[in-house]
Amino acid sequence: MKEIIECIPNVSEGRRSDVINEIVQNLQKTGVKVLDYSSDPDHNRSVITFVGDKETVKKGALQVAKDAVRLIDLTKHHGTHPRMGAVDVIPFVPIKGVTMKDCVEISKEVGKEIAEELNVPVYLYAESATTPQRVKLPNIREGEFEGFFEKIKKPEWKPDFGKPEVHPTAGVVAVGAREFLIAYNINLNTTDLKIAKKIARSIRESSGGLRYIQAKGMELKDKGCVQVSMNILNYKKAPLYRVFEIVKMEAERYGVNVLESELIGLMPMDAALKSLAFYMQFPKLTSDRIVESKIYE
Amino acid sequence: MKEIIECIPNVSEGRRSDVINEIVQNLQKTGVKVLDYSSDPDHNRSVITFVGDKETVKKGALQVAKDAVRLIDLTKHHGTHPRMGAVDVIPFVPIKGVTMKDCVEISKEVGKEIAEELNVPVYLYAESATTPQRVKLPNIREGEFEGFFEKIKKPEWKPDFGKPEVHPTAGVVAVGAREFLIAYNINLNTTDLKIAKKIARSIRESSGGLRYIQAKGMELKDKGCVQVSMNILNYKKAPLYRVFEIVKMEAERYGVNVLESELIGLMPMDAALKSLAFYMQFPKLTSDRIVESKIYE
């Protein structure tokens, strides 16, 4: 594949495995490559991760939306995770050979089709958002499915695509382009949770730290240490090395050292190479210098 | 491809483009992926780089050997690069999903076939060598094509495969498994060539430095600085970060800083991840944590 876009639709079903299987099987038939899907019965929600080129990723996203709208009835849905739609959110992530702008374009095309074909109102979010209030998903989702019947009538919550009428069983959906999210943790050689919490506050955006970083301090009882657990929402603007070096530096003031870094899930090759370039002073180090990339290009 | 082996046959023809093209075209028909080929008219030699799985890489290597033996006559070959065979050397490099042992096995199978089918005596070299004298290619190649008619009669130079009779036009060939070779340079913020030479001596194996490192000091007149120019013959045992940190450390004693790192050609993803793991304290960081690898696996 010369171009790779990742799509991670979240659907509001995490218990009925026949429903999940049907959605995933129909998705696979569209020609995309499904990398992963996982369901949480408590959340009553499933997250599907697939990749494709521009055309197939659009087909795949639309197929998931169609099946979710057909198979899921939010009037009967209960779970601990907030949700506003049968297909709740559809993010598109540029991985290779495509720009963020391309993904914004894709999100708009898919959003338009969902509204027109499925009668589900669409909100563009993240990089695709049309107002500042719609950038962050929790702002859009506030009130959830049940609250949207009123919320949608407000002028500031007029959908980006579709009429301001909530789909009776499938609700509304957020569609948008965003950067790859990296789940990254750093373990510290102390059992003092207060230190991890202080460091988390110093690094995260919400407490005045680095933009694009979410962080909290956690205790790891089994390992006998504490952890700064983070999400990097934009690894291009908040590169891994910078996050690591700041946490390490802040830990040192308490006489605490880094035990190890931990990656949850995956990261793009670019994210790894960008950080290696920092440490080894490569002016630029991109995937076209990596043998495996040449092989697959 | 689940398994990837790289093969880099060197053939003794760098001037007649029709011959090179015929070799490359026949190679492509075997199902391998040709990543690169480059010819040097002064050396009168071409280097072909291709990849495949275990079966196709063997077919590809044998095809190159067949065509080189058929099309190249060493009795009429002149060039600045030493050579002993129409196909001079065939290295196999493990890239993904295969071990060095697998590549040694492949080199033996290919060597056996070349001797039997083409009547060209074969020397196993590098990781495949059967005696310490045969590990390093220059030892085997000493005397070149012309000298081999006498050399091959000595008991210590009995070929690993085939009779001790030099092929009249195609000579002999070295076949073996080795690690990926990384060409890596470090530029320093000084114009004093003596410093680059001193650092090169401190890092390279031949002067008592790190094993698997070849290094020399060079002047970069255009850039107005000097360079420590290196080959890393085994990046698994002499990882990039260690080479970089030692050069940086040695430079500091002269009040000199690293300007930048420079990679010539490609490196395997593993080499990059191994060094990033060092700097960011990942206990382990392998390609299965990289999105692009999951996509292609």
Interface residues (C-beta under 8 A of the other chain):
Chain A: M1 I4 E6 K33 L35 V51 I95 K96 F180 L240 Y241 F244 V258 L259 E260 S261 E262 L263 L266 M267 P268 M269 A272 L273 S275 L276 Y279 M280 Q281 F282 P283 L285 S287 R289 I290 V291 E292 S293 K294 I295 Y296
Chain B: M1 I4 E6 K33 L35 V51 I95 K96 F180 L240 Y241 F244 V258 L259 E260 S261 E262 L263 L266 M267 P268 M269 A272 L273 S275 L276 Y279 M280 Q281 F282 P283 L285 S287 R289 I290 V291 E292 S293 K294 I295 Y296
